[in-house]
Amino acid sequence: MNNKTYLIIGGTGGIGQAMVKQLVQESAADQTDGASAKRHSTQVFATYHRSEPNFEAENLHWLPMNISDEDSIQKAADTIKQTMGHVDWVINCVGLLHTKTAQPEKALRQIETAFFLQNMQINALASLLIAKHIKPLLAKAKRSASHPAIFATISARVGSITDNQLGGWYSYRMSKAALNMGMKNLSIEWGRSLKEVCVVVMQPGTVNTQLSAPFQGNVAEGHLFSPVYSAECLLEVLSGMTAAQSGSFVDWAGESIPW
């Protein structure tokens, strides 16, 4: 995974933060004492929403980004353009399941317009806006059919229409299904105009984060992953993806999930 420029969106969340730390640690391990001129050929850009984290590294660059604000997304992309001129991997780890005042709906009567639209904004639209502004940077990435540039977004198994046997969670399920369709569309468009880029949506497993915290009581023993484990698995799967797999919906183990 060395010699690449990464952008981790949501670098302060559980999975995103674990990815940032893993990428920084791996790049540090790749350095040698006699290669000062080539030190930190791997660069990691990571976004935060409100407060810049206190985690620092020579090749780590924190960027403010509000994914609900297109201008904010564009400013972050412009900063990377001015600094590096390209990006090789983009991974959007931001997602919304609940807020301080709203929980996933168990029944139709609980649908509220504002919460529904907030889910759509963050879970579905944001990745399209990120793709819109990051495309010129991916276009300049070093890429090939076997080692494509990556545009990945964290989705959820509950976004699978085929897999839905329980119902409920209207806003979350529908926003993730919309995300999946958007990324499938994007993979087709970029397959024509931006070749050798792999667009993929990924299910990270049930991870011990703030997003899943209220719902962990129903998780079977051994099926609640640490953020570190999930991040390791997702990065490993992405490292083996090819351009021919663009438009895939896969889980943390690389297994395909039905749409």
Rosetta silent file (secondary structure, phi, psi, omega in degrees, C-alpha in Angstrom):
SEQUENCE: MNNKTYLIIGGTGGIGQAMVKQLVQESAADQTDGASAKRHSTQVFATYHRSEPNFEAENLHWLPMNISDEDSIQKAADTIKQTMGHVDWVINCVGLLHTKTAQPEKALRQIETAFFLQNMQINALASLLIAKHIKPLLAKAKRSASHPAIFATISARVGSITDNQLGGWYSYRMSKAALNMGMKNLSIEWGRSLKEVCVVVMQPGTVNTQLSAPFQGNVAEGHLFSPVYSAECLLEVLSGMTAAQSGSFVDWAGESIPW
SCORE:     score description
SCORE:     0.000 S_00000001
   1 L     0.000    9.639 -176.150    0.000    0.000    0.000 S_00000001
   2 L   -82.621  172.614  177.097    3.028    2.298   -0.123 S_00000001
   3 L    60.146   33.277  178.004    3.815    5.090   -2.616 S_00000001
   4 L  -126.989  161.208  171.390    0.191    6.188   -2.810 S_00000001
   5 E  -109.707  121.632 -175.963   -1.818    9.242   -1.898 S_00000001
   6 E  -110.410  148.270  169.486   -4.882    8.387    0.168 S_00000001
   7 E  -127.354  114.293  177.396   -7.935   10.407    1.127 S_00000001
   8 E  -106.412  112.292 -179.278   -9.918    9.054    4.070 S_00000001
   9 E   -92.618  123.462 -171.682  -13.172   10.940    4.499 S_00000001
  10 L    90.578   43.906 -175.069  -14.401   10.702    8.069 S_00000001
  11 L   -73.554   -3.164  178.384  -10.952   10.239    9.555 S_00000001
  12 L  -102.787   -7.993  177.604  -12.188   10.863   13.094 S_00000001
  13 L   -78.030  175.809 -175.812  -14.793    8.078   13.106 S_00000001
  14 H   -59.094  -57.883 -178.173  -14.137    4.556   14.292 S_00000001
  15 H   -70.272  -44.185 -178.679  -13.327    2.888   10.956 S_00000001
  16 H   -60.665  -44.676  179.287  -11.875    5.996    9.331 S_00000001
  17 H   -63.684  -39.938  178.047   -9.526    6.698   12.214 S_00000001
  18 H   -63.937  -39.032  176.651   -8.370    3.081   12.254 S_00000001
  19 H   -63.580  -45.729 -179.489   -7.645    3.298    8.508 S_00000001
  20 H   -57.761  -48.756 -177.823   -5.686    6.518    8.928 S_00000001
  21 H   -64.725  -38.925  179.528   -3.521    5.062   11.686 S_00000001
  22 H   -65.582  -43.746 -178.794   -2.901    1.839    9.779 S_00000001
  23 H   -65.383  -41.103  178.793   -1.879    3.656    6.603 S_00000001
  24 H   -65.964  -43.377 -179.588    0.430    6.007    8.489 S_00000001
  25 H   -65.785  -40.742  179.565    2.011    3.144   10.449 S_00000001
  26 H   -65.914  -39.457 -179.712    2.506    1.030    7.342 S_00000001
  27 H   -68.887  -34.306  177.306    4.123    3.874    5.450 S_00000001
  28 H   -66.216  -38.794  179.718    6.452    4.566    8.381 S_00000001
  29 H   -67.555  -24.852 -179.158    7.466    0.903    8.454 S_00000001
  30 H   -78.231  -14.560 -176.302    8.279    1.072    4.747 S_00000001
  31 L   -78.001  152.744  175.807   10.866    3.828    5.218 S_00000001
  32 L  -124.230  153.455 -176.509   14.596    3.118    5.482 S_00000001
  33 L   -61.388  -29.184 -175.628   17.293    5.196    7.160 S_00000001
  34 L   -94.130   11.361 -175.753   19.154    5.648    3.910 S_00000001
  35 L  -119.435   45.144 -175.571   16.216    6.785    1.853 S_00000001
  36 H   -60.974  -33.227 -178.721   15.692   10.277    3.208 S_00000001
  37 H   -68.455  -23.655 -178.252   15.046   11.697   -0.246 S_00000001
  38 H  -108.636   12.502 -176.436   12.197    9.258   -0.699 S_00000001
  39 L   -60.014  141.663  174.348   10.834    9.431    2.810 S_00000001
  40 L    53.827   48.880  173.638    7.084    9.364    3.176 S_00000001
  41 L   -67.823  -19.266  171.891    6.302    8.779   -0.466 S_00000001
  42 L   -87.189  128.839  178.858    2.933    7.679    0.924 S_00000001
  43 E  -121.136  135.459 -178.430    0.716   10.643    1.810 S_00000001
  44 E  -119.756  116.948  171.594   -2.480   10.377    3.835 S_00000001
  45 E  -101.438  137.610 -179.263   -5.137   13.074    3.738 S_00000001
  46 E  -141.330  144.041 -176.476   -7.958   12.698    6.236 S_00000001
  47 E  -105.405  150.955  172.740  -10.993   14.825    6.951 S_00000001
  48 E  -130.601  157.856 -176.620  -12.572   15.972   10.175 S_00000001
  49 L   -93.188  -53.176 -173.944  -15.878   17.758   10.703 S_00000001
  50 L  -112.640  -57.762 -174.285  -15.485   20.014   13.734 S_00000001
  51 L  -117.887  132.398  178.403  -12.188   19.658   15.610 S_00000001
  52 L   -67.862  128.543 -178.475   -8.831   18.657   14.173 S_00000001
  53 L   -64.743  160.037  178.821   -7.604   15.493   15.933 S_00000001
  54 L   -91.018    5.443  175.998   -4.386   15.521   17.952 S_00000001
  55 L   -79.164  122.701 -175.352   -3.042   12.499   16.079 S_00000001
  56 L  -128.065  152.477  172.646   -0.099   13.698   13.993 S_00000001
  57 L  -158.367  155.630 -175.413    2.426   12.249   11.544 S_00000001
  58 L   -60.940  -32.842 -176.730    4.806   13.797    9.041 S_00000001
  59 L  -107.027   20.829  178.726    2.853   12.439    6.087 S_00000001
  60 E  -110.652  129.043 -176.891   -0.632   12.952    7.541 S_00000001
  61 E  -125.300  115.110  179.604   -2.639   15.989    6.481 S_00000001
  62 E   -87.107  135.954  179.804   -5.910   16.843    8.216 S_00000001
  63 E  -127.206  134.716  173.210   -8.562   18.668    6.184 S_00000001
  64 E   -73.230  139.185  175.026  -11.843   20.181    7.401 S_00000001
  65 L  -155.880  129.525  170.054  -14.863   18.865    5.504 S_00000001
  66 L  -107.937  107.611 -173.288  -18.595   19.033    6.011 S_00000001
  67 L   -71.197   -5.549  173.907  -19.959   16.427    3.611 S_00000001
  68 L   -90.066    0.397 -176.505  -23.356   18.150    3.691 S_00000001
  69 L  -124.702  109.933 -175.977  -21.759   21.258    2.164 S_00000001
  70 H   -62.695  -35.629  177.961  -20.566   20.975   -1.454 S_00000001
  71 H   -60.908  -38.229  178.530  -18.338   24.050   -1.112 S_00000001
  72 H   -64.965  -40.290  177.595  -16.560   22.365    1.791 S_00000001
  73 H   -63.633  -44.198 -179.305  -15.983   19.242   -0.308 S_00000001
  74 H   -64.143  -40.108  179.526  -14.609   21.314   -3.177 S_00000001
  75 H   -62.416  -40.944  178.371  -12.236   23.230   -0.885 S_00000001
  76 H   -64.306  -43.273  178.311  -10.776   19.982    0.449 S_00000001
  77 H   -62.630  -39.889  179.337  -10.299   18.663   -3.094 S_00000001
  78 H   -64.018  -37.556  178.909   -8.630   21.939   -4.099 S_00000001
  79 H   -63.560  -43.072  178.109   -6.210   21.659   -1.173 S_00000001
  80 H   -65.226  -39.841  178.900   -5.149   18.178   -2.277 S_00000001
  81 H   -59.945  -43.899 -179.154   -4.795   19.400   -5.850 S_00000001
  82 H   -70.161  -31.117 -176.497   -2.487   22.209   -4.741 S_00000001
  83 H   -84.915  -46.735 -173.235   -0.486   19.921   -2.454 S_00000001
  84 L  -118.036  -32.650 -178.622   -0.192   16.690   -4.455 S_00000001
  85 L    87.276  -11.688  179.926   -1.990   17.165   -7.765 S_00000001
  86 L  -158.093  170.207  171.034   -3.569   13.714   -7.609 S_00000001
  87 L  -144.753  141.835 -176.289   -5.055   11.083   -5.339 S_00000001
  88 L   -97.088  -42.007 -179.928   -4.851    7.289   -5.719 S_00000001
  89 E  -128.409  135.236  172.477   -7.419    6.014   -3.210 S_00000001
  90 E  -125.359  126.916  179.022  -10.509    7.729   -1.834 S_00000001
  91 E  -129.519  117.154  177.958  -12.513    6.033    0.924 S_00000001
  92 E   -94.521  112.054 -177.423  -15.652    7.644    2.329 S_00000001
  93 L  -103.146    3.602 -175.671  -16.269    6.298    5.831 S_00000001
  94 L   -81.740  136.547  177.042  -18.955    8.781    6.886 S_00000001
  95 L  -154.929  158.550  179.020  -22.436    7.479    7.583 S_00000001
  96 L  -127.637  128.856  175.174  -25.563    8.334    9.553 S_00000001
  97 L  -121.604  -37.083 -179.266  -27.833    5.881   11.369 S_00000001
  98 L  -151.332  162.756  175.350  -29.148    7.882   14.320 S_00000001
  99 L  -126.374 -176.461  178.277  -28.833   11.290   15.942 S_00000001
 100 L   -65.411  -24.057 -174.864  -29.298   12.585   19.471 S_00000001
 101 L  -116.455   -5.931 -176.399  -32.979   13.139   18.738 S_00000001
 102 L  -137.593  136.918  178.036  -33.839   10.532   16.084 S_00000001
 103 L  -116.220  161.129  176.643  -33.514    6.755   15.907 S_00000001
 104 L   -56.283  138.961 -175.349  -34.023    4.371   12.943 S_00000001
 105 L   -74.628  133.496  174.746  -37.726    3.953   12.262 S_00000001
 106 L   -92.174  -17.666 -177.242  -39.338    0.680   13.270 S_00000001
 107 L  -150.704  160.153 -176.742  -42.638    1.521   11.551 S_00000001
 108 H   -56.648  -35.485 -176.266  -44.058    3.808    8.884 S_00000001
 109 H   -64.556  -16.828 -177.715  -45.725    6.082   11.453 S_00000001
 110 H   -90.489   -2.169 -179.633  -42.277    7.132   12.697 S_00000001
 111 L   -63.089  128.549  175.425  -41.132    8.602    9.370 S_00000001
 112 L  -126.926  130.864 -172.720  -40.070   12.243    9.735 S_00000001
 113 H   -56.245  -47.211 -175.019  -39.141   14.300    6.681 S_00000001
 114 H   -62.361  -43.824 -179.339  -36.116   16.076    8.163 S_00000001
 115 H   -68.645  -39.393  177.717  -34.465   12.890    9.426 S_00000001
 116 H   -60.131  -47.962 -178.450  -35.213   11.063    6.164 S_00000001
 117 H   -68.019  -31.985  176.404  -33.630   13.828    4.093 S_00000001
 118 H   -64.877  -41.196  175.415  -30.648   13.998    6.461 S_00000001
 119 H   -60.123  -46.252 -179.676  -30.030   10.288    5.854 S_00000001
 120 H   -63.006  -41.171 -179.216  -30.218   10.827    2.088 S_00000001
 121 H   -61.430  -49.427 -173.456  -27.895   13.822    2.254 S_00000001
 122 H   -82.025  -43.645 -173.366  -25.177   12.103    4.260 S_00000001
 123 H   -83.486  -27.472 -174.049  -25.479    8.466    3.196 S_00000001
 124 H  -114.447  -57.563 -173.586  -26.295    8.857   -0.506 S_00000001
 125 H   -66.821  -38.202 -173.844  -25.714   12.318   -1.980 S_00000001
 126 H   -55.402  -43.205 -178.145  -22.391   13.047   -0.264 S_00000001
 127 H   -64.530  -34.056  176.581  -20.479   10.317   -2.102 S_00000001
 128 H   -67.214  -41.551  179.351  -21.696   11.643   -5.451 S_00000001
 129 H   -66.996  -38.270  176.277  -20.569   15.168   -4.582 S_00000001
 130 H   -62.346  -45.266  178.697  -17.205   13.849   -3.417 S_00000001
 131 H   -60.890  -40.506 -179.486  -16.819   11.944   -6.683 S_00000001
 132 H   -56.711  -43.279 -174.599  -17.772   15.062   -8.652 S_00000001
 133 H   -93.098  -16.234 -178.680  -14.940   17.100   -7.172 S_00000001
 134 H   -94.730  -13.479 -176.857  -12.346   14.366   -6.760 S_00000001
 135 H   -52.230  -46.460 -179.415  -12.544   13.029  -10.338 S_00000001
 136 H   -60.354  -29.515  179.569   -9.808   15.337  -11.715 S_00000001
 137 H   -77.267  -36.889  175.115   -7.438   14.109   -8.995 S_00000001
 138 H   -67.352  -31.746 -179.348   -8.214   10.440   -9.682 S_00000001
 139 H   -63.695  -24.106 -178.783   -7.652   11.116  -13.386 S_00000001
 140 L  -100.170    6.070  178.979   -4.018   11.925  -12.607 S_00000001
 141 L   -71.644  153.050  171.384   -3.438    8.874  -10.405 S_00000001
 142 L   -78.072  119.753 -173.507   -0.980    6.180  -11.408 S_00000001
 143 L  -151.774  157.455  176.587   -3.262    3.319  -12.340 S_00000001
 144 L  -149.415  173.590 -179.382   -3.628    0.174  -14.397 S_00000001
 145 L   -61.742  -36.523 -178.529   -6.245   -2.526  -14.870 S_00000001
 146 L   -87.353  -20.527  177.397   -4.603   -4.690  -12.209 S_00000001
 147 L  -132.410   72.689 -175.054   -3.776   -1.797   -9.873 S_00000001
 148 L   -76.048  163.015  163.685   -6.592    0.712  -10.364 S_00000001
 149 E   -67.642  155.774 -174.514   -7.266    3.920   -8.547 S_00000001
 150 E  -120.995  133.528  167.838   -9.907    3.323   -5.874 S_00000001
 151 E  -127.381  102.182 -173.704  -13.117    5.165   -5.044 S_00000001
 152 E  -118.216  145.687  177.184  -14.740    3.299   -2.164 S_00000001
 153 E  -133.057  135.983  176.103  -17.702    4.103    0.046 S_00000001
 154 E   -74.766  121.411  177.121  -18.809    2.345    3.209 S_00000001
 155 L  -111.854 -148.100 -179.210  -22.341    1.050    2.684 S_00000001
 156 L  -157.146  147.295  178.684  -24.367   -1.483    4.682 S_00000001
 157 H   -62.461  -28.698 -179.740  -25.862   -4.914    4.162 S_00000001
 158 H   -70.346   -7.699  173.309  -29.251   -3.478    5.105 S_00000001
 159 H   -81.103   -7.155  177.924  -29.054   -1.470    1.881 S_00000001
 160 L   -78.958  121.027  177.998  -29.482   -4.713   -0.052 S_00000001
 161 L   -68.098  -40.882 -179.841  -33.054   -5.043   -1.315 S_00000001
 162 L   -62.651  -36.930 -174.362  -32.598   -8.766   -1.890 S_00000001
 163 L   -82.708   -8.658 -174.024  -31.300   -9.332    1.637 S_00000001
 164 L   -74.062  106.769  178.486  -34.102   -7.398    3.360 S_00000001
 165 L  -116.541   -8.833 -172.894  -36.115   -9.886    5.418 S_00000001
 166 L  -111.046  -23.416 -176.000  -36.904   -7.763    8.489 S_00000001
 167 L    71.777 -165.517 -179.453  -38.109   -4.393    7.211 S_00000001
 168 L    72.896 -179.846  177.607  -37.878   -1.279    9.344 S_00000001
 169 L    52.489   47.125 -173.708  -35.083    1.318    9.352 S_00000001
 170 H   -51.753  -54.773 -173.691  -36.693    3.069    6.387 S_00000001
 171 H   -63.025  -43.859 -177.358  -34.391    6.088    6.153 S_00000001
 172 H   -69.601  -48.659  179.719  -31.176    4.152    6.622 S_00000001
 173 H   -58.799  -46.722 -175.984  -32.084    1.248    4.337 S_00000001
 174 H   -68.554  -37.069  179.511  -33.354    3.533    1.583 S_00000001
 175 H   -69.032  -36.624  177.846  -30.383    5.906    1.765 S_00000001
 176 H   -72.824  -35.390  174.489  -27.907    3.017    1.549 S_00000001
 177 H   -64.615  -38.575  177.029  -29.832    1.471   -1.357 S_00000001
 178 H   -66.136  -40.669  175.306  -29.690    4.889   -3.046 S_00000001
 179 H   -57.520  -47.513 -178.106  -25.959    5.066   -2.357 S_00000001
 180 H   -59.547  -43.481  178.404  -25.474    1.658   -3.952 S_00000001
 181 H   -64.651  -41.670  178.970  -27.355    2.711   -7.078 S_00000001
 182 H   -60.907  -42.345 -179.422  -25.411    5.949   -7.282 S_00000001
 183 H   -72.183  -32.996  174.935  -22.074    4.175   -7.067 S_00000001
 184 H   -64.099  -44.964  176.027  -23.171    1.581   -9.635 S_00000001
 185 H   -57.134  -46.223 -178.381  -24.100    4.442  -11.966 S_00000001
 186 H   -61.124  -40.493 -179.507  -20.762    6.101  -11.273 S_00000001
 187 H   -62.612  -35.129  179.125  -18.848    2.913  -12.077 S_00000001
 188 H   -71.286  -45.583  179.538  -20.552    2.766  -15.486 S_00000001
 189 H   -62.387  -47.895 -178.796  -19.893    6.425  -16.290 S_00000001
 190 H   -70.645  -23.618  174.821  -16.261    6.280  -15.171 S_00000001
 191 H   -62.821  -23.210  177.781  -15.827    2.993  -17.023 S_00000001
 192 H   -94.338  -41.745 -170.047  -16.284    5.088  -20.162 S_00000001
 193 H  -105.951  -18.436 -178.010  -14.629    8.372  -19.207 S_00000001
 194 L  -140.959   77.908 -172.961  -12.150    7.505  -16.444 S_00000001
 195 L   -71.971  161.513  178.167  -10.816    4.035  -17.065 S_00000001
 196 L    62.179   39.129  169.733   -8.810    1.931  -14.614 S_00000001
 197 E  -125.821  132.190  179.547  -10.668    3.235  -11.576 S_00000001
 198 E  -102.588  114.563  175.041  -12.495    0.799   -9.306 S_00000001
 199 E   -96.653  122.987 -174.762  -15.694    2.144   -7.755 S_00000001
 200 E  -141.939  141.065  171.393  -16.798   -0.111   -4.915 S_00000001
 201 E  -108.126  140.268 -169.325  -19.300   -0.062   -2.052 S_00000001
 202 E  -130.805  140.655  174.499  -18.336   -2.028    1.033 S_00000001
 203 E  -102.463  118.105 -171.005  -20.052   -3.534    4.055 S_00000001
 204 L   -85.702    3.487 -170.098  -17.629   -3.346    7.005 S_00000001
 205 L    85.027  175.583  174.185  -19.373   -5.847    9.262 S_00000001
 206 E   -84.486  115.453 -170.325  -20.983   -4.758   12.530 S_00000001
 207 E  -112.800  142.494 -177.740  -18.296   -2.595   14.081 S_00000001
 208 L   -75.305   81.229 -179.874  -17.978   -1.378   17.644 S_00000001
 209 L  -132.543  176.393  177.574  -18.465    2.345   16.952 S_00000001
 210 L   -62.460  -32.088 -178.617  -20.837    5.121   18.028 S_00000001
 211 L   -61.594  -42.067 -175.463  -22.963    4.387   14.961 S_00000001
 212 L   -95.431   -8.179 -171.546  -23.760    0.826   16.065 S_00000001
 213 H   -49.686  -44.947 -177.093  -23.569    1.337   19.839 S_00000001
 214 H   -70.840   -8.952 -171.088  -27.341    1.435   20.537 S_00000001
 215 H  -121.420   13.347 -174.884  -27.935   -1.761   18.557 S_00000001
 216 H   -76.413  -13.451 -178.584  -25.126   -4.061   19.628 S_00000001
 217 H   -64.389  -22.527 -178.555  -27.325   -6.108   21.945 S_00000001
 218 H   -95.596    2.701 -177.623  -28.656   -8.076   18.984 S_00000001
 219 L   -84.046  130.002 -179.936  -25.248   -8.916   17.539 S_00000001
 220 L   -64.373  149.805 -179.683  -24.250  -12.566   17.813 S_00000001
 221 L   -57.425  132.581  179.138  -21.154  -13.387   19.835 S_00000001
 222 L    87.903   -2.977 -177.323  -18.010  -13.052   17.761 S_00000001
 223 L  -109.507    7.058  174.600  -19.695  -10.906   15.114 S_00000001
 224 E  -100.856  112.235 -173.963  -18.956   -7.492   16.606 S_00000001
 225 E   -90.147  150.505  169.252  -15.714   -6.288   15.045 S_00000001
 226 L   -76.885  153.140  176.229  -13.236   -3.783   16.409 S_00000001
 227 H   -56.955  -36.815 -179.244  -12.638   -0.751   14.171 S_00000001
 228 H   -63.584  -45.243 -179.209   -9.030   -1.857   13.749 S_00000001
 229 H   -64.801  -45.700 -179.660  -10.017   -5.317   12.525 S_00000001
 230 H   -61.617  -44.707  179.931  -12.662   -3.990   10.143 S_00000001
 231 H   -61.330  -43.395  178.521  -10.283   -1.375    8.724 S_00000001
 232 H   -59.580  -44.621 -178.517   -7.577   -3.980    8.173 S_00000001
 233 H   -64.952  -45.325 -178.132  -10.010   -6.245    6.350 S_00000001
 234 H   -63.754  -43.903  179.407  -11.418   -3.472    4.163 S_00000001
 235 H   -65.144  -36.971  178.187   -7.975   -2.175    3.164 S_00000001
 236 H   -65.315  -43.343  178.123   -6.841   -5.714    2.369 S_00000001
 237 H   -62.036  -45.436 -178.570   -9.881   -6.297    0.138 S_00000001
 238 H   -63.126  -34.941 -178.059   -9.337   -2.990   -1.653 S_00000001
 239 H   -66.096  -19.391 -179.904   -5.673   -3.762   -2.271 S_00000001
 240 L  -102.569    1.632 -178.065   -6.709   -6.782   -4.327 S_00000001
 241 L   -74.672  145.953  176.185   -9.442   -5.111   -6.386 S_00000001
 242 L  -114.012  168.029  178.754   -9.040   -4.741  -10.149 S_00000001
 243 H   -61.718  -31.236 -179.179  -10.623   -2.325  -12.599 S_00000001
 244 H   -66.404  -18.367 -179.569  -12.843   -5.158  -13.838 S_00000001
 245 H   -92.172    4.658  178.074  -14.462   -5.284  -10.369 S_00000001
 246 L   -59.498  137.989 -176.394  -15.654   -1.684  -10.515 S_00000001
 247 L    92.746   13.194 -178.377  -19.315   -1.487   -9.585 S_00000001
 248 E   -87.181  154.031  171.944  -19.043   -4.209   -6.928 S_00000001
 249 E  -123.243  106.982 -172.182  -20.874   -4.416   -3.603 S_00000001
 250 E  -130.123  161.712  177.860  -18.718   -6.501   -1.250 S_00000001
 251 E   -98.177 -175.981 -176.051  -18.320   -7.190    2.439 S_00000001
 252 L   -60.841  -20.692  178.725  -15.298   -6.958    4.725 S_00000001
 253 L   -97.698    2.078 -179.334  -14.140  -10.400    3.530 S_00000001
 254 L    86.353    7.085 -179.899  -14.466   -9.511   -0.154 S_00000001
 255 L   -83.755  139.083 -179.125  -17.613  -11.580   -0.663 S_00000001
 256 E   -68.069  143.607  176.574  -20.247  -10.177   -3.028 S_00000001
 257 L  -114.266  133.950 -179.861  -23.531   -8.935   -1.554 S_00000001
 258 L   -66.764  143.801  179.801  -26.716   -9.080   -3.654 S_00000001
 259 L   -66.223    0.000    0.000  -28.160   -5.717   -4.599 S_00000001
